[in-house]
């Protein structure tokens, strides 16, 4: 099931264009020195991947707890169904339930800190921007976290989220160069594939839980 994480990250990066694209385009990188620009972008992605690895560890531990409780198959089915429901339920309906409200102050502080980092071109600032970016609420990350839980292992939870993050790297890296080509109509057409991929992954988890191979 690990391979599904990278594939989902690759597809969901189309969603990232709208959510995190502006952050990537505003990165305080050196526009004249291409070699330095590459290392700066890599540093930004290392920050994002570190955030994904951290939450993958936490949710992998949660999954291990369910595994030790002996409900791994039921958990896999539940997660598969949850993935599908998150995609099928209209976004406006989900917006009625502010799941991030309990940590709203923390998120607001993170956004304020994130904004302040754009004034500095140091590698530390670029890493911090990526790190905070990775921790910001995102629907696609939530779906990926279901997969991390289903891994039922802290190590595999980390690997699952790292693969998901790596899947988002190519498009997030090239967004500055592709921005003129990725018009709104083209983005809308490509994004229509995201729900199908998420549902397919959800079905795979359900089949895994049912033990049908």
Biotite code that builds the C-alpha atoms (Angstrom):
import biotite.structure as struc

atoms = struc.array([
    struc.Atom([0.000, 0.000, 0.000], chain_id="A", res_id=1, res_name="UNK", atom_name="CA", element="C"),
    struc.Atom([3.011, 2.299, 0.340], chain_id="A", res_id=2, res_name="UNK", atom_name="CA", element="C"),
    struc.Atom([3.127, 2.948, -3.407], chain_id="A", res_id=3, res_name="UNK", atom_name="CA", element="C"),
    struc.Atom([-0.338, 4.511, -3.226], chain_id="A", res_id=4, res_name="UNK", atom_name="CA", element="C"),
    struc.Atom([1.050, 7.321, -1.043], chain_id="A", res_id=5, res_name="UNK", atom_name="CA", element="C"),
    struc.Atom([3.420, 8.598, -3.741], chain_id="A", res_id=6, res_name="UNK", atom_name="CA", element="C"),
    struc.Atom([0.789, 8.284, -6.458], chain_id="A", res_id=7, res_name="UNK", atom_name="CA", element="C"),
    struc.Atom([-1.777, 10.130, -4.366], chain_id="A", res_id=8, res_name="UNK", atom_name="CA", element="C"),
    struc.Atom([0.779, 12.841, -3.548], chain_id="A", res_id=9, res_name="UNK", atom_name="CA", element="C"),
    struc.Atom([1.547, 13.216, -7.248], chain_id="A", res_id=10, res_name="UNK", atom_name="CA", element="C"),
    struc.Atom([-2.127, 13.639, -8.149], chain_id="A", res_id=11, res_name="UNK", atom_name="CA", element="C"),
    struc.Atom([-3.098, 15.752, -5.132], chain_id="A", res_id=12, res_name="UNK", atom_name="CA", element="C"),
    struc.Atom([-0.276, 18.199, -5.877], chain_id="A", res_id=13, res_name="UNK", atom_name="CA", element="C"),
    struc.Atom([-2.722, 19.647, -8.418], chain_id="A", res_id=14, res_name="UNK", atom_name="CA", element="C"),
    struc.Atom([-4.776, 20.651, -5.382], chain_id="A", res_id=15, res_name="UNK", atom_name="CA", element="C"),
    struc.Atom([-1.618, 22.045, -3.789], chain_id="A", res_id=16, res_name="UNK", atom_name="CA", element="C"),
    struc.Atom([-1.303, 24.541, -6.620], chain_id="A", res_id=17, res_name="UNK", atom_name="CA", element="C"),
    struc.Atom([-4.292, 26.420, -5.290], chain_id="A", res_id=18, res_name="UNK", atom_name="CA", element="C"),
    struc.Atom([-3.523, 26.005, -1.586], chain_id="A", res_id=19, res_name="UNK", atom_name="CA", element="C"),
    struc.Atom([0.274, 26.090, -1.303], chain_id="A", res_id=20, res_name="UNK", atom_name="CA", element="C"),
    struc.Atom([1.184, 27.357, -4.765], chain_id="A", res_id=21, res_name="UNK", atom_name="CA", element="C"),
    struc.Atom([1.220, 31.017, -3.688], chain_id="A", res_id=22, res_name="UNK", atom_name="CA", element="C"),
    struc.Atom([3.633, 30.133, -0.866], chain_id="A", res_id=23, res_name="UNK", atom_name="CA", element="C"),
    struc.Atom([5.971, 28.359, -3.310], chain_id="A", res_id=24, res_name="UNK", atom_name="CA", element="C"),
    struc.Atom([5.840, 31.279, -5.731], chain_id="A", res_id=25, res_name="UNK", atom_name="CA", element="C"),
    struc.Atom([6.664, 33.754, -2.950], chain_id="A", res_id=26, res_name="UNK", atom_name="CA", element="C"),
    struc.Atom([9.680, 31.836, -1.649], chain_id="A", res_id=27, res_name="UNK", atom_name="CA", element="C"),
    struc.Atom([12.607, 34.216, -0.989], chain_id="A", res_id=28, res_name="UNK", atom_name="CA", element="C"),
    struc.Atom([14.928, 32.407, -3.388], chain_id="A", res_id=29, res_name="UNK", atom_name="CA", element="C"),
    struc.Atom([17.776, 33.787, -5.484], chain_id="A", res_id=30, res_name="UNK", atom_name="CA", element="C"),
    struc.Atom([16.243, 34.448, -8.916], chain_id="A", res_id=31, res_name="UNK", atom_name="CA", element="C"),
    struc.Atom([19.615, 35.084, -10.593], chain_id="A", res_id=32, res_name="UNK", atom_name="CA", element="C"),
    struc.Atom([21.707, 32.175, -9.307], chain_id="A", res_id=33, res_name="UNK", atom_name="CA", element="C"),
    struc.Atom([19.998, 29.023, -10.629], chain_id="A", res_id=34, res_name="UNK", atom_name="CA", element="C"),
    struc.Atom([22.232, 26.583, -8.723], chain_id="A", res_id=35, res_name="UNK", atom_name="CA", element="C"),
    struc.Atom([21.557, 28.345, -5.428], chain_id="A", res_id=36, res_name="UNK", atom_name="CA", element="C"),
    struc.Atom([17.869, 28.562, -6.298], chain_id="A", res_id=37, res_name="UNK", atom_name="CA", element="C"),
    struc.Atom([17.699, 24.775, -6.631], chain_id="A", res_id=38, res_name="UNK", atom_name="CA", element="C"),
    struc.Atom([19.296, 24.201, -3.220], chain_id="A", res_id=39, res_name="UNK", atom_name="CA", element="C"),
    struc.Atom([16.938, 26.757, -1.684], chain_id="A", res_id=40, res_name="UNK", atom_name="CA", element="C"),
    struc.Atom([13.890, 25.023, -3.144], chain_id="A", res_id=41, res_name="UNK", atom_name="CA", element="C"),
    struc.Atom([15.218, 21.663, -1.918], chain_id="A", res_id=42, res_name="UNK", atom_name="CA", element="C"),
    struc.Atom([15.623, 23.164, 1.573], chain_id="A", res_id=43, res_name="UNK", atom_name="CA", element="C"),
    struc.Atom([11.987, 24.306, 1.471], chain_id="A", res_id=44, res_name="UNK", atom_name="CA", element="C"),
    struc.Atom([10.853, 20.792, 0.527], chain_id="A", res_id=45, res_name="UNK", atom_name="CA", element="C"),
    struc.Atom([12.983, 19.260, 3.284], chain_id="A", res_id=46, res_name="UNK", atom_name="CA", element="C"),
    struc.Atom([11.023, 21.402, 5.721], chain_id="A", res_id=47, res_name="UNK", atom_name="CA", element="C"),
    struc.Atom([7.719, 20.162, 4.307], chain_id="A", res_id=48, res_name="UNK", atom_name="CA", element="C"),
    struc.Atom([8.870, 16.553, 4.344], chain_id="A", res_id=49, res_name="UNK", atom_name="CA", element="C"),
    struc.Atom([10.017, 16.918, 7.957], chain_id="A", res_id=50, res_name="UNK", atom_name="CA", element="C"),
    struc.Atom([6.523, 18.084, 8.902], chain_id="A", res_id=51, res_name="UNK", atom_name="CA", element="C"),
    struc.Atom([4.896, 15.190, 7.037], chain_id="A", res_id=52, res_name="UNK", atom_name="CA", element="C"),
    struc.Atom([7.304, 12.698, 8.641], chain_id="A", res_id=53, res_name="UNK", atom_name="CA", element="C"),
    struc.Atom([6.481, 14.045, 12.099], chain_id="A", res_id=54, res_name="UNK", atom_name="CA", element="C"),
    struc.Atom([2.722, 13.739, 11.712], chain_id="A", res_id=55, res_name="UNK", atom_name="CA", element="C"),
    struc.Atom([3.236, 10.377, 9.999], chain_id="A", res_id=56, res_name="UNK", atom_name="CA", element="C"),
    struc.Atom([5.072, 9.196, 13.121], chain_id="A", res_id=57, res_name="UNK", atom_name="CA", element="C"),
    struc.Atom([2.261, 10.375, 15.398], chain_id="A", res_id=58, res_name="UNK", atom_name="CA", element="C"),
    struc.Atom([-0.514, 8.778, 13.352], chain_id="A", res_id=59, res_name="UNK", atom_name="CA", element="C"),
    struc.Atom([1.596, 5.670, 12.763], chain_id="A", res_id=60, res_name="UNK", atom_name="CA", element="C"),
    struc.Atom([1.796, 5.270, 16.543], chain_id="A", res_id=61, res_name="UNK", atom_name="CA", element="C"),
    struc.Atom([-1.976, 5.668, 16.691], chain_id="A", res_id=62, res_name="UNK", atom_name="CA", element="C"),
    struc.Atom([-2.335, 2.962, 14.071], chain_id="A", res_id=63, res_name="UNK", atom_name="CA", element="C"),
    struc.Atom([-0.016, 0.674, 16.029], chain_id="A", res_id=64, res_name="UNK", atom_name="CA", element="C"),
    struc.Atom([-2.282, 1.104, 19.041], chain_id="A", res_id=65, res_name="UNK", atom_name="CA", element="C"),
    struc.Atom([-5.233, -0.118, 16.984], chain_id="A", res_id=66, res_name="UNK", atom_name="CA", element="C"),
    struc.Atom([-3.095, -3.002, 15.685], chain_id="A", res_id=67, res_name="UNK", atom_name="CA", element="C"),
    struc.Atom([-2.208, -4.095, 19.218], chain_id="A", res_id=68, res_name="UNK", atom_name="CA", element="C"),
    struc.Atom([-5.902, -3.923, 20.064], chain_id="A", res_id=69, res_name="UNK", atom_name="CA", element="C"),
    struc.Atom([-6.487, -6.532, 17.356], chain_id="A", res_id=70, res_name="UNK", atom_name="CA", element="C"),
    struc.Atom([-8.810, -4.455, 15.179], chain_id="A", res_id=71, res_name="UNK", atom_name="CA", element="C"),
    struc.Atom([-6.453, -3.874, 12.242], chain_id="A", res_id=72, res_name="UNK", atom_name="CA", element="C"),
    struc.Atom([-8.805, -5.323, 9.615], chain_id="A", res_id=73, res_name="UNK", atom_name="CA", element="C"),
    struc.Atom([-11.796, -3.321, 10.831], chain_id="A", res_id=74, res_name="UNK", atom_name="CA", element="C"),
    struc.Atom([-9.560, -0.253, 11.001], chain_id="A", res_id=75, res_name="UNK", atom_name="CA", element="C"),
    struc.Atom([-8.487, -0.707, 7.372], chain_id="A", res_id=76, res_name="UNK", atom_name="CA", element="C"),
    struc.Atom([-12.134, -0.932, 6.272], chain_id="A", res_id=77, res_name="UNK", atom_name="CA", element="C"),
    struc.Atom([-13.096, 2.109, 8.359], chain_id="A", res_id=78, res_name="UNK", atom_name="CA", element="C"),
    struc.Atom([-10.213, 4.159, 6.938], chain_id="A", res_id=79, res_name="UNK", atom_name="CA", element="C"),
    struc.Atom([-11.108, 3.143, 3.380], chain_id="A", res_id=80, res_name="UNK", atom_name="CA", element="C"),
    struc.Atom([-14.716, 4.222, 3.927], chain_id="A", res_id=81, res_name="UNK", atom_name="CA", element="C"),
    struc.Atom([-13.569, 7.465, 5.601], chain_id="A", res_id=82, res_name="UNK", atom_name="CA", element="C"),
    struc.Atom([-11.313, 8.302, 2.632], chain_id="A", res_id=83, res_name="UNK", atom_name="CA", element="C"),
    struc.Atom([-14.215, 7.850, 0.245], chain_id="A", res_id=84, res_name="UNK", atom_name="CA", element="C"),
    struc.Atom([-16.626, 9.876, 2.393], chain_id="A", res_id=85, res_name="UNK", atom_name="CA", element="C"),
    struc.Atom([-14.187, 12.794, 2.723], chain_id="A", res_id=86, res_name="UNK", atom_name="CA", element="C"),
    struc.Atom([-14.043, 12.963, -1.069], chain_id="A", res_id=87, res_name="UNK", atom_name="CA", element="C"),
    struc.Atom([-17.749, 12.401, -1.764], chain_id="A", res_id=88, res_name="UNK", atom_name="CA", element="C"),
    struc.Atom([-19.192, 14.743, 0.869], chain_id="A", res_id=89, res_name="UNK", atom_name="CA", element="C"),
    struc.Atom([-19.487, 18.269, -0.593], chain_id="A", res_id=90, res_name="UNK", atom_name="CA", element="C"),
    struc.Atom([-16.730, 20.598, 0.601], chain_id="A", res_id=91, res_name="UNK", atom_name="CA", element="C"),
    struc.Atom([-19.314, 23.159, 1.709], chain_id="A", res_id=92, res_name="UNK", atom_name="CA", element="C"),
    struc.Atom([-20.910, 20.578, 3.981], chain_id="A", res_id=93, res_name="UNK", atom_name="CA", element="C"),
    struc.Atom([-17.553, 19.740, 5.582], chain_id="A", res_id=94, res_name="UNK", atom_name="CA", element="C"),
    struc.Atom([-16.826, 23.449, 6.012], chain_id="A", res_id=95, res_name="UNK", atom_name="CA", element="C"),
    struc.Atom([-19.760, 23.638, 8.438], chain_id="A", res_id=96, res_name="UNK", atom_name="CA", element="C"),
    struc.Atom([-17.678, 21.615, 10.874], chain_id="A", res_id=97, res_name="UNK", atom_name="CA", element="C"),
    struc.Atom([-14.531, 23.529, 11.784], chain_id="A", res_id=98, res_name="UNK", atom_name="CA", element="C"),
    struc.Atom([-12.309, 20.637, 12.861], chain_id="A", res_id=99, res_name="UNK", atom_name="CA", element="C"),
    struc.Atom([-9.362, 22.965, 13.370], chain_id="A", res_id=100, res_name="UNK", atom_name="CA", element="C"),
    struc.Atom([-11.234, 25.298, 15.729], chain_id="A", res_id=101, res_name="UNK", atom_name="CA", element="C"),
    struc.Atom([-9.698, 23.802, 18.932], chain_id="A", res_id=102, res_name="UNK", atom_name="CA", element="C"),
    struc.Atom([-6.218, 24.703, 17.654], chain_id="A", res_id=103, res_name="UNK", atom_name="CA", element="C"),
    struc.Atom([-7.225, 27.891, 15.823], chain_id="A", res_id=104, res_name="UNK", atom_name="CA", element="C"),
    struc.Atom([-4.908, 30.068, 17.924], chain_id="A", res_id=105, res_name="UNK", atom_name="CA", element="C"),
    struc.Atom([-1.943, 27.789, 17.233], chain_id="A", res_id=106, res_name="UNK", atom_name="CA", element="C"),
    struc.Atom([-2.652, 27.832, 13.498], chain_id="A", res_id=107, res_name="UNK", atom_name="CA", element="C"),
    struc.Atom([-2.976, 31.633, 13.524], chain_id="A", res_id=108, res_name="UNK", atom_name="CA", element="C"),
    struc.Atom([0.387, 31.894, 15.269], chain_id="A", res_id=109, res_name="UNK", atom_name="CA", element="C"),
    struc.Atom([1.942, 29.528, 12.723], chain_id="A", res_id=110, res_name="UNK", atom_name="CA", element="C"),
    struc.Atom([0.629, 31.648, 9.848], chain_id="A", res_id=111, res_name="UNK", atom_name="CA", element="C"),
    struc.Atom([2.007, 34.809, 11.451], chain_id="A", res_id=112, res_name="UNK", atom_name="CA", element="C"),
    struc.Atom([5.415, 33.164, 11.909], chain_id="A", res_id=113, res_name="UNK", atom_name="CA", element="C"),
    struc.Atom([5.276, 31.862, 8.348], chain_id="A", res_id=114, res_name="UNK", atom_name="CA", element="C"),
    struc.Atom([4.661, 35.356, 6.991], chain_id="A", res_id=115, res_name="UNK", atom_name="CA", element="C"),
    struc.Atom([7.644, 36.729, 8.867], chain_id="A", res_id=116, res_name="UNK", atom_name="CA", element="C"),
    struc.Atom([10.013, 34.153, 7.337], chain_id="A", res_id=117, res_name="UNK", atom_name="CA", element="C"),
    struc.Atom([9.562, 35.513, 3.802], chain_id="A", res_id=118, res_name="UNK", atom_name="CA", element="C"),
    struc.Atom([11.639, 38.557, 4.711], chain_id="A", res_id=119, res_name="UNK", atom_name="CA", element="C"),
    struc.Atom([14.766, 36.429, 5.105], chain_id="A", res_id=120, res_name="UNK", atom_name="CA", element="C"),
    struc.Atom([16.592, 34.487, 2.368], chain_id="A", res_id=121, res_name="UNK", atom_name="CA", element="C"),
    struc.Atom([18.546, 32.241, 4.719], chain_id="A", res_id=122, res_name="UNK", atom_name="CA", element="C"),
    struc.Atom([18.310, 28.466, 4.420], chain_id="A", res_id=123, res_name="UNK", atom_name="CA", element="C"),
    struc.Atom([16.969, 28.358, 7.949], chain_id="A", res_id=124, res_name="UNK", atom_name="CA", element="C"),
    struc.Atom([14.039, 30.559, 6.924], chain_id="A", res_id=125, res_name="UNK", atom_name="CA", element="C"),
    struc.Atom([13.347, 28.441, 3.836], chain_id="A", res_id=126, res_name="UNK", atom_name="CA", element="C"),
    struc.Atom([13.357, 25.273, 5.939], chain_id="A", res_id=127, res_name="UNK", atom_name="CA", element="C"),
    struc.Atom([11.036, 26.930, 8.472], chain_id="A", res_id=128, res_name="UNK", atom_name="CA", element="C"),
    struc.Atom([8.657, 28.044, 5.710], chain_id="A", res_id=129, res_name="UNK", atom_name="CA", element="C"),
    struc.Atom([8.473, 24.457, 4.453], chain_id="A", res_id=130, res_name="UNK", atom_name="CA", element="C"),
    struc.Atom([8.041, 23.082, 7.964], chain_id="A", res_id=131, res_name="UNK", atom_name="CA", element="C"),
    struc.Atom([5.176, 25.435, 8.845], chain_id="A", res_id=132, res_name="UNK", atom_name="CA", element="C"),
    struc.Atom([3.646, 24.941, 5.407], chain_id="A", res_id=133, res_name="UNK", atom_name="CA", element="C"),
    struc.Atom([3.570, 21.194, 6.040], chain_id="A", res_id=134, res_name="UNK", atom_name="CA", element="C"),
    struc.Atom([1.748, 21.608, 9.341], chain_id="A", res_id=135, res_name="UNK", atom_name="CA", element="C"),
    struc.Atom([-0.979, 23.899, 7.968], chain_id="A", res_id=136, res_name="UNK", atom_name="CA", element="C"),
    struc.Atom([-4.430, 22.253, 7.618], chain_id="A", res_id=137, res_name="UNK", atom_name="CA", element="C"),
    struc.Atom([-4.976, 20.614, 4.216], chain_id="A", res_id=138, res_name="UNK", atom_name="CA", element="C"),
    struc.Atom([-7.728, 18.258, 3.068], chain_id="A", res_id=139, res_name="UNK", atom_name="CA", element="C"),
    struc.Atom([-5.377, 16.130, 0.963], chain_id="A", res_id=140, res_name="UNK", atom_name="CA", element="C"),
    struc.Atom([-2.986, 15.704, 3.897], chain_id="A", res_id=141, res_name="UNK", atom_name="CA", element="C"),
    struc.Atom([-5.923, 14.606, 6.057], chain_id="A", res_id=142, res_name="UNK", atom_name="CA", element="C"),
    struc.Atom([-6.734, 11.872, 3.532], chain_id="A", res_id=143, res_name="UNK", atom_name="CA", element="C"),
    struc.Atom([-3.066, 10.794, 3.464], chain_id="A", res_id=144, res_name="UNK", atom_name="CA", element="C"),
    struc.Atom([-3.059, 10.588, 7.260], chain_id="A", res_id=145, res_name="UNK", atom_name="CA", element="C"),
    struc.Atom([-5.786, 7.971, 7.097], chain_id="A", res_id=146, res_name="UNK", atom_name="CA", element="C"),
    struc.Atom([-3.300, 5.899, 5.138], chain_id="A", res_id=147, res_name="UNK", atom_name="CA", element="C"),
    struc.Atom([-0.577, 6.511, 7.736], chain_id="A", res_id=148, res_name="UNK", atom_name="CA", element="C"),
    struc.Atom([-2.884, 5.194, 10.450], chain_id="A", res_id=149, res_name="UNK", atom_name="CA", element="C"),
    struc.Atom([-3.647, 2.108, 8.367], chain_id="A", res_id=150, res_name="UNK", atom_name="CA", element="C"),
    struc.Atom([0.082, 1.317, 8.166], chain_id="A", res_id=151, res_name="UNK", atom_name="CA", element="C"),
    struc.Atom([-0.195, 0.318, 11.852], chain_id="A", res_id=152, res_name="UNK", atom_name="CA", element="C"),
    struc.Atom([3.482, 1.131, 12.427], chain_id="A", res_id=153, res_name="UNK", atom_name="CA", element="C"),
    struc.Atom([5.342, 4.335, 13.365], chain_id="A", res_id=154, res_name="UNK", atom_name="CA", element="C"),
    struc.Atom([8.105, 3.597, 10.841], chain_id="A", res_id=155, res_name="UNK", atom_name="CA", element="C"),
    struc.Atom([5.702, 2.843, 8.002], chain_id="A", res_id=156, res_name="UNK", atom_name="CA", element="C"),
    struc.Atom([3.582, 5.837, 9.007], chain_id="A", res_id=157, res_name="UNK", atom_name="CA", element="C"),
    struc.Atom([6.650, 8.044, 8.512], chain_id="A", res_id=158, res_name="UNK", atom_name="CA", element="C"),
    struc.Atom([7.504, 6.362, 5.193], chain_id="A", res_id=159, res_name="UNK", atom_name="CA", element="C"),
    struc.Atom([3.913, 6.682, 3.960], chain_id="A", res_id=160, res_name="UNK", atom_name="CA", element="C"),
    struc.Atom([3.815, 10.419, 4.628], chain_id="A", res_id=161, res_name="UNK", atom_name="CA", element="C"),
    struc.Atom([7.311, 10.927, 3.198], chain_id="A", res_id=162, res_name="UNK", atom_name="CA", element="C"),
    struc.Atom([6.258, 9.208, -0.028], chain_id="A", res_id=163, res_name="UNK", atom_name="CA", element="C"),
    struc.Atom([3.129, 11.353, -0.119], chain_id="A", res_id=164, res_name="UNK", atom_name="CA", element="C"),
    struc.Atom([5.273, 14.460, 0.309], chain_id="A", res_id=165, res_name="UNK", atom_name="CA", element="C"),
    struc.Atom([7.748, 13.331, -2.353], chain_id="A", res_id=166, res_name="UNK", atom_name="CA", element="C"),
    struc.Atom([4.837, 12.931, -4.733], chain_id="A", res_id=167, res_name="UNK", atom_name="CA", element="C"),
    struc.Atom([4.019, 16.628, -4.361], chain_id="A", res_id=168, res_name="UNK", atom_name="CA", element="C"),
    struc.Atom([7.614, 17.777, -4.943], chain_id="A", res_id=169, res_name="UNK", atom_name="CA", element="C"),
    struc.Atom([7.809, 17.742, -8.786], chain_id="A", res_id=170, res_name="UNK", atom_name="CA", element="C"),
    struc.Atom([4.835, 20.018, -9.444], chain_id="A", res_id=171, res_name="UNK", atom_name="CA", element="C"),
    struc.Atom([5.449, 22.225, -6.404], chain_id="A", res_id=172, res_name="UNK", atom_name="CA", element="C"),
    struc.Atom([9.030, 22.729, -7.627], chain_id="A", res_id=173, res_name="UNK", atom_name="CA", element="C"),
    struc.Atom([8.092, 23.567, -11.174], chain_id="A", res_id=174, res_name="UNK", atom_name="CA", element="C"),
    struc.Atom([5.074, 25.737, -10.413], chain_id="A", res_id=175, res_name="UNK", atom_name="CA", element="C"),
    struc.Atom([7.050, 28.936, -10.977], chain_id="A", res_id=176, res_name="UNK", atom_name="CA", element="C"),
    struc.Atom([7.942, 27.810, -14.501], chain_id="A", res_id=177, res_name="UNK", atom_name="CA", element="C"),
    struc.Atom([4.609, 26.200, -15.345], chain_id="A", res_id=178, res_name="UNK", atom_name="CA", element="C"),
    struc.Atom([2.412, 28.917, -13.917], chain_id="A", res_id=179, res_name="UNK", atom_name="CA", element="C"),
    struc.Atom([1.751, 30.514, -17.309], chain_id="A", res_id=180, res_name="UNK", atom_name="CA", element="C"),
    struc.Atom([0.699, 27.160, -18.775], chain_id="A", res_id=181, res_name="UNK", atom_name="CA", element="C"),
    struc.Atom([-1.477, 25.947, -15.895], chain_id="A", res_id=182, res_name="UNK", atom_name="CA", element="C"),
    struc.Atom([-4.489, 28.114, -16.637], chain_id="A", res_id=183, res_name="UNK", atom_name="CA", element="C"),
    struc.Atom([-7.631, 27.859, -14.524], chain_id="A", res_id=184, res_name="UNK", atom_name="CA", element="C"),
    struc.Atom([-9.512, 25.678, -17.076], chain_id="A", res_id=185, res_name="UNK", atom_name="CA", element="C"),
    struc.Atom([-6.587, 23.246, -17.296], chain_id="A", res_id=186, res_name="UNK", atom_name="CA", element="C"),
    struc.Atom([-6.270, 23.080, -13.505], chain_id="A", res_id=187, res_name="UNK", atom_name="CA", element="C"),
    struc.Atom([-9.987, 22.391, -13.151], chain_id="A", res_id=188, res_name="UNK", atom_name="CA", element="C"),
    struc.Atom([-9.838, 19.546, -15.670], chain_id="A", res_id=189, res_name="UNK", atom_name="CA", element="C"),
    struc.Atom([-6.831, 17.900, -14.029], chain_id="A", res_id=190, res_name="UNK", atom_name="CA", element="C"),
    struc.Atom([-8.225, 18.310, -10.506], chain_id="A", res_id=191, res_name="UNK", atom_name="CA", element="C"),
    struc.Atom([-11.263, 16.272, -11.518], chain_id="A", res_id=192, res_name="UNK", atom_name="CA", element="C"),
    struc.Atom([-8.976, 13.217, -11.384], chain_id="A", res_id=193, res_name="UNK", atom_name="CA", element="C"),
    struc.Atom([-8.185, 13.708, -7.670], chain_id="A", res_id=194, res_name="UNK", atom_name="CA", element="C"),
    struc.Atom([-11.501, 12.339, -6.292], chain_id="A", res_id=195, res_name="UNK", atom_name="CA", element="C"),
    struc.Atom([-11.238, 9.212, -8.473], chain_id="A", res_id=196, res_name="UNK", atom_name="CA", element="C"),
    struc.Atom([-7.707, 8.492, -7.244], chain_id="A", res_id=197, res_name="UNK", atom_name="CA", element="C"),
    struc.Atom([-8.687, 9.035, -3.589], chain_id="A", res_id=198, res_name="UNK", atom_name="CA", element="C"),
    struc.Atom([-11.724, 6.748, -3.955], chain_id="A", res_id=199, res_name="UNK", atom_name="CA", element="C"),
    struc.Atom([-9.551, 4.092, -5.625], chain_id="A", res_id=200, res_name="UNK", atom_name="CA", element="C"),
    struc.Atom([-7.085, 4.189, -2.719], chain_id="A", res_id=201, res_name="UNK", atom_name="CA", element="C"),
    struc.Atom([-10.007, 4.005, -0.282], chain_id="A", res_id=202, res_name="UNK", atom_name="CA", element="C"),
    struc.Atom([-11.304, 0.893, -2.078], chain_id="A", res_id=203, res_name="UNK", atom_name="CA", element="C"),
    struc.Atom([-7.842, -0.691, -1.845], chain_id="A", res_id=204, res_name="UNK", atom_name="CA", element="C"),
    struc.Atom([-7.856, -0.203, 1.929], chain_id="A", res_id=205, res_name="UNK", atom_name="CA", element="C"),
    struc.Atom([-11.326, -1.731, 2.164], chain_id="A", res_id=206, res_name="UNK", atom_name="CA", element="C"),
    struc.Atom([-10.210, -4.762, 0.126], chain_id="A", res_id=207, res_name="UNK", atom_name="CA", element="C"),
    struc.Atom([-7.170, -5.039, 2.362], chain_id="A", res_id=208, res_name="UNK", atom_name="CA", element="C"),
    struc.Atom([-9.405, -5.086, 5.448], chain_id="A", res_id=209, res_name="UNK", atom_name="CA", element="C"),
    struc.Atom([-11.726, -7.678, 3.911], chain_id="A", res_id=210, res_name="UNK", atom_name="CA", element="C"),
    struc.Atom([-8.740, -9.900, 3.149], chain_id="A", res_id=211, res_name="UNK", atom_name="CA", element="C"),
    struc.Atom([-9.737, -10.328, -0.498], chain_id="A", res_id=212, res_name="UNK", atom_name="CA", element="C"),
    struc.Atom([-6.211, -9.737, -1.781], chain_id="A", res_id=213, res_name="UNK", atom_name="CA", element="C"),
])
